[in-house]
Amino acid sequence: MADLQALRAEYRSQKALLLQGISRTNATGRDVHKTLARLAQLADGVLKRLWDKAGLNAPFALLAVGGYGRGELFPFSDVDVLVLLPDGYDPETDTTLKARIEAFIGSCWDAGLEIGSSVRTLSSCLAESHRDVTIQTALLECRLVTGDAALMQQFQAAYSAAMDPQAFFVAKTLELRQRHTKYENTPYSLEPNCKESPGGLRDLQIILWVAKAAGYGNNWNELAANGLATQFEVQQIRRNESVLVRVRARLHLIANRREDRLIFDMQTAVAESFGLGEGKGASNGRPVVRASEALMKRYYWAAKAVAQLNQILLLNIEERLYPSTHTPHRINDRFNEKAGMVDVVSDDLYEREPHAILETFLVYQTNLGLKGLSARTLRALYNARNLMDAGFRRDPVNRETFNKILMEPTGITHAMRLMNQTSVLGRYLWVFRRIVGQMQHDLFHVYTVDQHILMVLRNMRRFFIVEYAHEYPFCSQLASGWDKPWLLYVAALFHDIAKGRGGDHSELGTVEVRRFCKQHGFAAEDTQLIEFVVREHLTMSRIAQKSDLSDPQTILDFAKRVGNERQLTALYLLTVADIRGTSPKVWNAWKGKLLEDLYRLTSRALGGHAPDPDAEVEARKREALVLVNMHSLPFEAHKPLWDTLDVGYFMRHDASDIAWHTRQLSRLVGTGKAVVRARRSPVGEGLQVLVYTPDQSDLLARICGYFDQRSFSILDARIHTARNGYALDTFQVITSAAPEEYREITSLLENDLAKVITVAGPLPAPSRGRVSRRVKSFPIAPRVTLTPDEKGQRWLLNVSASDRVGLLYNIALVLARHHLNLQLAKVATLGERVEDTFLIDGPELQSNRKQIEIETELLEALSG
């Protein structure tokens, strides 16, 4: 015991000396890396002495795994080790061996090591790594600390032979995506985790993991030597990695424990430890910059660079691993499509033709199915940043291209986010660059200014997308009657653009947006509307929450300030989008009611008629009733069905479909029977099939399984769940049968599908769908994204893949297997590509492990 106490004292003393090097204000990144390596070496020495003392010699081995296996140890990180045993040794049956191992692990704690230990045989290591990618990753970086080197070599040979680089790449990228979702898909959280958040150290580690698994290199220099990274990128990686490492190490020291989050309580102390607290007052008329703000700005720029470089290198590795899915296809003279990505035709495109920089995002926005930018395009943009100077911003061609991006009917959110991620947005809109990584020091906002602006833009765009009508039906209803959505997008882009300067950011933002509108040739009427919304974007929220709405004078004063109903609608939409964009927890139903009440009262005061939330719905209902009455249904026969349907249903179906549903179902609502009706499709070839039945988790799978077995191809599916728990689904299907056979097919389909739905039984095995020659020649890399809504209760599942018979059934089988309920579905077939969207919920979506299982199974289903 005395020996252990002496060892503990020695270890702590030497560790304290090493930590003094990290705590120095002028400690460089290289200094910190050296110290972390020495901490690992110090732990190695202690472990060797304890291993020998425990009598654990050959044929056993002690391996360092995880971060410790990389040969670096942060001040308060766990010392993760693996006691590796040859096959045939079992501590549960060998009591002597068990006692020695327990004594060794206990002595590690007694000596002051924060130990994380596991004990496995060689075979069990391989089996566990096959089942759990976390264990597989930890073992990837293992190294021998002490013990039997032959056993270690045997393990490494077996591990390398069992490694499937492609499967490992898929698992790690799914894990990365899930981790990013957990941290709001942004490096700009106000309290980021410098290890786990997007742009954190884990994003750099994952590059090295997948590269090492594929045999492309073990460090940055080897990746560069193998052509996966340029020397400039390696330089940038090392520089920004140094920032993150220094911040994380300093966090551990200041917290005196393992702490990887830059929480508010720690930011000032960490900043001052770097010497960032010496600024005294403003300069050049600018407001004082807090020490914490200076630190976070530095962190955000480093994290943003890491996120960009992570994307470039992972795409490079993916292209090496899946060469057959990365064949380029021509888009125009400047760009190709490669694996769903925009790919420049040459590395020097932007140097030769700077106008192509903004065109990149217009091409991405206007070509359906594109999911991002290729590694070559990202690298070219990264290297072209200095081309985007004042002359670039003044160029009329570039201004026209930016206008086109704003005015495109789709893709604005993704285009602007991508422009920000690649630093193009801040270099084209120089005023936007000033708020990138700008903190907002309040508890109201959980995003930096630039991320908040893009979140508001996203929210505004969702008002114009029917798939999101269920979120805020009144806003979606108002948006459906708005003629120029891009005016509201510009207002969203500029509403907070002047934050952090001091003074009234609304007034300063008005000046900035006026200049922008003038430079980009906007009409005076449009400019006036945008200026008004930017200037007044806080007014409606303030009045709704802080004024007495029952006071007529309050309403009259607000109506006078608003001026007309068009400006009122624009202000209302931006206000809702703005509040939603501050934090997932800020918006609530009460605030929504206050704002809606203020809108309605003000609309009346302006002398107009406030749009009913069901204005468009009512128009469709009236048209549908005209069609229904042509078939002599009883008076108000529609009510039993319509009373169970919400706004989303009426917005997603035209009047003729509503009338058809009503005629078929008016007498059958709530009877518990499965109703199937089919007719010739009113919009083209094939059949339109209506299914109305009590909802069940595997309903879509049963329906798609029937279509699969009967060789029907599903062109479109509109899935809706009524308020009474019934599914009301409509499918557009085609068959190889001749049109004159449709009557017989219709009768057979209605009877057989109703039985399939009603009779419980095992789901049929999916047929082996034939793949077209074109798909074989130009395969499309399948992609799956699973993102939660604001409350994390429902999830939006997006899938894209090569089309084939039975594909939707394969997807539905995965959903049914995990008992996921389908709320909404949008099926789109774009030539040889399918782009499907599903709104789903279910208990398994609350588990990270289950999410990865679902995504992995979907990728397998899409791959065939």
KALINHU-V648718 format. One record per helix or strand of 2 or more residues. SS is the DSSP state (2 for helix, 1 for strand). FROM is the first residue (numbers start at 1). LEN is the number of residues. If there is no record, write none. Layout:
BEGIN
ss/from/len
SS/FROM/LEN
SS/FROM/LEN
END
This chain:
BEGIN
ss/from/len
2/2/22
2/29/26
1/61/4
2/66/4
1/79/7
2/95/16
1/115/7
2/122/10
2/133/8
1/143/5
2/149/14
2/165/18
2/201/14
2/220/6
2/231/25
2/264/10
2/291/31
2/323/3
1/329/2
1/335/4
1/341/4
2/349/4
2/356/11
1/372/2
2/375/9
2/385/3
2/390/5
2/396/12
2/412/10
2/424/5
2/430/4
2/449/14
2/466/3
2/473/8
2/485/10
2/505/15
2/524/12
2/539/8
2/552/11
2/565/16
2/589/17
2/615/15
2/639/4
2/647/6
2/655/11
1/675/6
1/687/8
2/699/11
1/713/6
1/726/9
2/739/20
2/773/5
1/783/6
1/795/8
2/807/11
1/821/10
1/833/9
2/843/4
2/848/16
END
